[in-house]
Amino acid sequence: MSTSEDAIVRHSPSSGAGSPDIWGIYEPDTGSIQYICACPTTRAAALIDVVWNFDPTSFATDTSSMDQVLDLASQHDLDIKMILDTHPHADHLMASNQLKERLGVPNAIGARVRDIAELWRDLYNTPDAFDPDRDFDHLFEDGDTFTIGDLELRVILSPGHTLGSITYQCGDAAFVHDTLMMPDAGTSRADFPGGSADQLWESIQQILSLPDATRLFIGHDYGTEDRPDPAWEATVAQHKAENKHVKTGTPKADYIEARQKRDAGLPLPDRMLAALQINLRAGRLPEAENDGHSYLKMPVNRF
């Protein structure tokens, strides 16, 4: 399991009024990027897609990643107002519930998490599991807006990777989760239950219709053969010119064929079957049993 010393931190500064200060914090075990989105005038901030560390061999958890995010926020005198997630992640546990309990601030995700919960109730054969309305304070619909200090954030429904993924747009920045990867890596997979390469294409086209200077912040990076160091920020213009899967001029049918062929050869993330039944509770473990411990249920021969 990673330690905070392994993580990479980069600052993307505000460009002026309405533009957020952004810190990206890389989590090496899962290639995840966690974000702090802050108002440069009021120092109010939101945390986005923060990781609760999880060892898939022992099922042990620790808070080293979220602790590092909180330490960074404290170092910059930021006042955290909200905990945001873009979707129920398949490759890592979300820290939403732990952060909510520690900070006493609301958490949020997209409203179609209700549909994702219904899908996974069937896959886990747990008809009474998962209540997003209980575990999240806000379930955002497409087009909803809210404020963090003087910043306005807009919610964009961006399905494809999951059927309920959302993007958070804030001024000249957008947190686009598992839609795009870096331009030299292309786009994210669309083969999980409820995923769709067709929908992912449409979501990406909406994201790429934002102004060319918009900074796009992705959910994961694993480097490439030519670029060993992780990266997570590129502009709309860079993606339109360089993205290996969806640059300008790419036919939709070619993208879908390539995406589906690529996805067919990818293994499931090693944390997925544990992560979904925790993340659909906002990162809360199932209720402890009579011995004081929580247990997870794993489907056999379903994937």
C-alpha positions in Angstrom: 0.0 0.0 0.0 1.2 3.5 -0.8 2.3 6.1 1.7 1.9 9.8 1.4 5.6 10.1 0.5 5.0 8.3 -2.7 2.4 10.7 -3.9 3.1 13.5 -6.4 1.4 16.9 -5.8 1.1 19.6 -8.5 -0.6 23.1 -8.4 -2.5 24.5 -11.3 -3.1 28.2 -10.4 -6.1 30.3 -11.0 -6.1 32.5 -14.1 -8.3 35.2 -12.6 -11.9 35.9 -11.5 -14.0 32.7 -11.5 -11.0 30.5 -12.1 -10.1 28.0 -9.4 -6.8 27.2 -7.8 -6.4 23.4 -8.2 -4.1 20.9 -6.5 -3.8 17.4 -7.9 -2.5 14.7 -5.6 -1.5 11.4 -7.3 -2.2 8.1 -5.5 0.3 5.6 -6.9 -1.4 2.3 -5.9 -4.3 2.9 -8.2 -3.1 5.7 -10.5 -5.8 7.9 -9.1 -5.7 11.7 -9.0 -7.4 13.4 -6.1 -8.2 17.1 -6.3 -8.6 20.2 -4.2 -10.6 22.9 -6.0 -10.3 26.2 -4.1 -11.6 29.8 -4.5 -8.5 32.0 -4.6 -10.3 34.9 -2.9 -12.2 33.3 0.0 -10.0 30.1 0.4 -13.2 28.0 0.4 -12.5 24.6 -1.2 -14.0 21.3 -2.3 -12.3 17.9 -2.3 -12.9 15.8 -5.4 -12.5 12.0 -5.7 -10.3 11.5 -2.6 -9.1 7.9 -2.0 -9.5 5.7 1.0 -6.5 3.3 0.8 -7.3 -0.4 0.5 -5.1 -3.5 0.3 -6.8 -6.0 -2.0 -4.9 -8.9 -0.6 -5.7 -8.3 3.1 -8.8 -6.0 2.7 -7.1 -3.7 5.2 -7.8 0.0 4.9 -5.8 3.1 5.9 -6.3 6.9 5.6 -2.8 7.9 4.4 -4.1 9.4 1.1 -6.9 11.4 2.6 -4.6 12.5 5.4 -2.2 13.9 2.9 -5.0 15.8 1.1 -6.2 17.3 4.3 -2.6 18.2 5.3 -2.2 20.0 2.0 -5.4 21.9 2.4 -4.3 23.0 5.9 -0.9 24.1 4.6 -2.7 26.5 2.2 -5.2 27.7 4.8 -8.1 26.3 2.8 -11.6 26.0 4.3 -13.2 22.7 3.0 -16.9 23.2 2.3 -17.9 20.1 0.3 -16.8 16.5 -0.6 -17.4 15.6 -4.2 -17.2 12.4 -6.2 -17.7 12.0 -9.9 -19.0 8.4 -9.8 -18.8 5.2 -7.7 -15.3 4.2 -8.5 -14.3 0.7 -9.4 -10.6 0.8 -8.8 -10.4 2.5 -5.4 -12.5 3.1 -2.2 -13.9 6.6 -1.9 -13.0 8.5 1.2 -16.3 10.5 1.2 -17.8 9.1 4.4 -14.6 9.3 6.3 -14.1 12.9 5.2 -17.7 13.8 6.0 -17.4 12.4 9.5 -14.0 14.1 10.2 -14.9 17.5 8.7 -18.7 17.8 9.3 -19.3 19.0 5.7 -21.7 17.6 3.1 -20.9 15.1 0.4 -22.2 14.7 -3.1 -22.3 12.6 -6.3 -24.5 12.4 -9.4 -28.2 11.5 -9.0 -28.0 8.6 -11.3 -26.0 6.7 -8.6 -29.5 5.5 -7.7 -29.6 3.6 -11.0 -26.1 2.3 -10.5 -27.1 1.1 -7.0 -30.1 -0.8 -8.5 -27.8 -2.5 -11.0 -25.4 -3.7 -8.4 -28.1 -4.8 -6.0 -28.9 -7.4 -8.6 -25.2 -8.3 -9.3 -24.6 -8.8 -5.5 -28.0 -10.3 -4.9 -28.5 -7.9 -2.1 -32.0 -6.3 -2.7 -32.0 -4.2 0.4 -28.4 -2.9 0.0 -27.4 0.6 -0.9 -29.4 3.8 -0.2 -27.7 6.7 -1.9 -30.3 9.2 -0.5 -29.2 8.2 3.0 -25.4 8.2 2.3 -25.0 11.3 0.2 -26.2 14.8 1.2 -26.6 16.0 -2.4 -27.4 13.9 -5.5 -26.8 16.3 -8.4 -28.8 16.4 -11.6 -27.4 17.4 -15.0 -27.2 21.2 -15.1 -27.3 21.8 -11.3 -25.1 24.6 -10.0 -23.6 25.3 -6.6 -21.0 27.6 -5.2 -17.7 27.2 -3.3 -16.8 30.6 -2.1 -17.0 32.9 -5.1 -16.7 30.0 -7.5 -19.7 28.6 -9.3 -19.6 24.9 -10.2 -21.9 23.3 -12.9 -22.7 19.6 -13.1 -22.6 17.9 -16.5 -24.0 14.4 -16.8 -21.2 12.4 -18.5 -22.2 8.7 -18.8 -20.2 6.0 -20.6 -17.6 4.8 -18.1 -20.6 4.4 -15.7 -24.2 5.2 -16.4 -24.2 7.9 -13.8 -20.8 9.7 -14.1 -20.7 13.4 -13.8 -18.3 16.2 -14.7 -17.8 19.3 -12.4 -17.1 22.4 -14.5 -15.7 25.4 -12.6 -14.7 28.5 -14.6 -11.9 27.6 -16.9 -11.5 24.1 -15.3 -13.4 20.8 -15.6 -13.0 17.6 -13.6 -13.8 15.0 -16.2 -13.2 11.8 -14.2 -13.0 8.6 -16.2 -13.9 9.9 -19.6 -10.7 11.2 -21.1 -7.2 10.0 -20.2 -4.2 12.2 -21.1 -4.0 12.9 -24.9 -1.2 10.3 -25.3 -3.3 7.6 -23.6 -6.7 8.3 -25.1 -9.9 7.7 -23.2 -11.2 5.5 -20.4 -12.8 2.1 -20.6 -16.6 1.7 -21.0 -17.1 -2.0 -20.3 -18.2 -2.1 -16.7 -21.9 -2.9 -16.0 -24.0 0.1 -17.2 -21.1 1.4 -19.4 -21.3 2.3 -23.0 -18.7 3.3 -25.6 -21.4 5.1 -27.6 -22.4 7.2 -24.5 -18.8 7.8 -23.6 -18.2 9.2 -27.1 -21.2 11.6 -26.7 -20.0 12.6 -23.2 -16.5 13.4 -24.5 -17.9 15.4 -27.4 -19.8 17.6 -24.9 -16.7 18.0 -22.8 -14.6 19.0 -25.9 -17.3 21.6 -26.8 -16.1 23.6 -23.8 -13.8 26.6 -24.6 -10.4 25.5 -26.0 -8.5 27.0 -23.0 -10.5 24.9 -20.5 -8.2 22.9 -18.2 -9.4 19.3 -18.1 -8.4 17.2 -15.1 -8.7 13.5 -15.5 -9.3 10.7 -13.0 -6.4 8.4 -13.6 -3.0 8.1 -15.3 -0.6 5.2 -15.5 2.1 6.8 -17.7 3.0 5.5 -21.1 6.1 3.8 -22.6 7.3 7.3 -23.7 6.1 9.1 -20.6 6.9 7.3 -17.3 5.8 10.2 -15.0 2.1 10.6 -14.3 0.2 13.6 -15.7 -3.4 14.7 -15.3 -4.0 18.1 -16.9 -4.4 19.1 -20.5 -6.6 21.7 -22.3 -9.6 21.1 -24.5 -7.4 22.4 -27.4 -4.7 19.8 -26.7 -7.2 17.0 -26.6 -8.8 18.0 -29.8 -5.4 18.2 -31.5 -3.7 15.3 -30.0 -5.9 12.8 -28.2 -5.1 9.4 -29.7 -8.7 8.2 -29.5 -10.9 11.2 -30.1 -8.9 14.0 -31.7 -10.8 16.2 -34.2 -11.7 14.2 -37.3 -12.0 10.8 -35.6 -15.2 9.1 -36.8 -17.5 8.0 -34.0 -17.8 4.4 -35.4 -14.0 4.0 -35.5 -13.8 5.2 -31.9 -16.5 2.8 -30.7 -14.9 -0.2 -32.5 -11.4 0.6 -31.1 -12.7 1.2 -27.6 -14.7 -2.0 -27.5 -11.8 -4.0 -28.9 -9.5 -2.5 -26.3 -11.9 -3.1 -23.4 -12.4 -6.7 -24.3 -8.8 -7.4 -23.4 -8.7 -5.5 -20.1 -9.0 -7.4 -16.7 -11.3 -6.2 -14.0 -9.6 -3.9 -11.5 -8.4 -5.9 -8.6 -10.4 -3.8 -6.1 -13.7 -3.6 -8.1 -15.9 -6.1 -6.5 -15.0 -4.9 -3.0 -15.0 -1.2 -4.0 -18.5 -1.0 -5.5 -20.3 -2.3 -2.5 -18.4 0.2 -0.3 -18.6 3.1 -2.7 -22.3 2.7 -3.2 -22.5 3.5 0.5 -20.4 6.6 0.0 -17.3 4.8 1.3 -19.0 3.4 4.3 -18.5 -0.2 5.3 -21.4 -2.6 5.6 -22.9 -2.6 9.1 -20.8 -4.6 11.5 -22.0 -8.1 12.4 -22.3 -9.6 15.9 -18.5 -10.0 16.1 -17.9 -6.3 15.5 -16.5 -6.7 12.0 -17.8 -5.8 8.6 -18.0 -8.3 5.7 -18.3 -8.1 2.0 -20.2 -10.3 -0.4 -18.5 -11.4 -3.7 -20.3 -12.8 -6.7 -18.8 -16.0 -8.2 -18.7 -16.6 -12.0 -20.5 -13.4 -12.8 -17.6 -11.6 -14.4 
